[in-house]
Amino acid sequence: MDGVPGLTQDPVQPGSSFEYRFQVPDAGTFWYHAHEQSWEQVARGLYGALIVDEEQVVLPPEQDISLVVDDWRLTSEGVLDTRSFGALSDWSHGGRMGNWLTVNGEPEKVFELQRGKWYRLRLINTCNARILALDPTRFRAQIIAYDGQTLAEPAEAPYAPLLLGPAQRMDLLFQAQDEFELEELSGPQPFPFVRFHVGGEANVATRRPEFVPADLPEPVLDDALQVRLEMAGGAMGKQVEMRYNGEVLEGEEVIEARQFWSFNGVANLAEAPLFTAQLGRSISLTIVNETAFPHAMHLHGHHFRVLSRSEASVDDGKPWRDTFLIGPSQTTHIAFVADNPGRWLLHCHMLEHAAAGMNTWFEVTA
Ligand SMILES: [Cu+2]
């Protein structure tokens, strides 16, 4: 059960309920959120962390901290700015950016840590559109997982700041030593948004925890289904003839339909899937961003490896991810095994972009 209205289920109507049943094959950091009118419902807070514990306890709960990070757009009175929901300038540009950053729903959140103990920080970016920039090297943290999949080995951050796009997760491991703040670095000034106090005696000898690496099937490129996805539209981007609900949109119709972006010339879900794959088939997907904006592309039901990115390196070990950032004019090549039967979305997780056209889907047949 994936909860995508129009693809796998009907929306849950006000006052009614729906019971989701699913298995959790992978221990790791995930989250859940409304997928109906998500650009408004998620911005209003309809989401939560979904943590799947390891079979063997690695860290006690007090040393395993989830940080759900969101930016809210507040008015000058300090209440949620609801008037600007659906603003065309957000939909056709970089999405809805907030002006108030919270962790687990609180501003200036403080955690109390014990000196010498090991901690896992599970960072989850639930912002509609903001790409968070963070520097974990400043408190000697190592990266142990991305998007809910544990790395083969804990890794030093290869560069700083690290970017955490909408929907992405990053698990960090560190030993508490001195008080520190986590700063968001994408603005003109570093913005401290969560503080960690450290108390207790130094030199508490505790063993460094170990984590079981992800165990996912490797795609076989020789045998892979080759798929290409061209992203176009938006302000200042390449404009192509755009189909929506089977019709070509022209002139004012683009604004009336509120569809500004397209995948392979189609805004929002086409009748036909982007591709259909037999269960177990490897998929080689090349995504070309011909827009003037970065995007956070999210694949449902699967994790992939980023094999190459034009004009940028890929991370050591090519970690498994379910969401990748793609820059303006960038081409990114990903690969994965279609090992999960069903119908799955592939969309930009900048929620205004998804609403305004950046959705496609694929099918894995058993
Ligand atoms: Cu986008």
Residues whose N, C-alpha, C, O or C-beta is under 5 A from the ligand:
A	BS01	CU	P294 H295 A296 C348 M350 H353
